[in-house]
Amino acid sequence: MQNDPQRAKIKCPVCSKKFIPKSFHIEKLIMDTKESIIGTRIVPEKNALDQTEIKPMNIVRKVWVTFCPICGYTLRFIAEIAKKELIEKEGKSLLSFNEFGTHYFYNLYSFPKPYMDYTNYFDETIKDIISDIKQSLTNIHIEKLGSLSRGFYTEKVDPFKSLIRFYANLKEYCVASNDNPKKEDLDQKVNESPFPDQLEDLLRETRKLRNKVVHESYDLNQDDIELIKGAFKSFVYYLVSVELTKLNLKSRIDNIENGIINKENVFWAIRRFLSDEVGKILEFPDYSNKILNPLLEALKFPKKFYS
Ligand SMILES: [Zn+2]
């Protein structure tokens, strides 16, 4: 990584200062036609090239352009050249021609951006962080939770069925996070888990409802269903916040080297991912208020990102 030439700083040939380019843009070169061979117009004016006796070996068609932020000197690097080659070679033909009985054509070669610029460093940082977040969400089976959530909120699955699925999920989590998974009942497991008191209470209440339905032929009313949904939402929030807190996102962003990457944009990019991508998976109707904003606060994001 460290020896990657794209990561090197550019040394300005005028002021000798080293810098990371803010950005590059591509410039297409249109050359004058009649003055000289070098000044041959290339594409698409075929006639212009035909006017010269001996065609140039290499024609620069596009360049990467950036400038030194200290002295303003403009630097150019090859982005695309057309090389004169014998006709038998394979390649994308730009223009074939006959020169003193030999057939040539111009073959195009492209060159990548010579150095990473601010955008590349930013994209790389975001990609790393998002990939860690994705891994954390995979650890808590976010897709499964999303399908449960859709059952509760959008697909209108029978609430009791959703409750049973929710409990299967909860049990799985408790077993997985328990160092000594003995045969105990779920209440005991919930008691031994590090759930916050409020979530524990909600889970106990939903457990009572479940037993009432199973043992006493009780029918869930609207309040019961809301309670179950609330418990499920708290459970999901707990899982997501615990898992993402482990990533220490705030200090990771604070530790990004100053000057190259706009840290505020990193916060925004993470917020957008959690809002759009994760929000789409979970599909809670009040996702922003109940999950996203408290989550960003728990992750110690600056206040402006959640208020
Ligand atoms: Zn300079």
Boltz pocket constraint, residues with backbone or C-beta under 6 A from the ligand:
constraints:
  - pocket:
      binder: B
      contacts: [[A, 12], [A, 13], [A, 14], [A, 15], [A, 16], [A, 17], [A, 68], [A, 69], [A, 70], [A, 71], [A, 72], [A, 73]]
      max_distance: 6.0
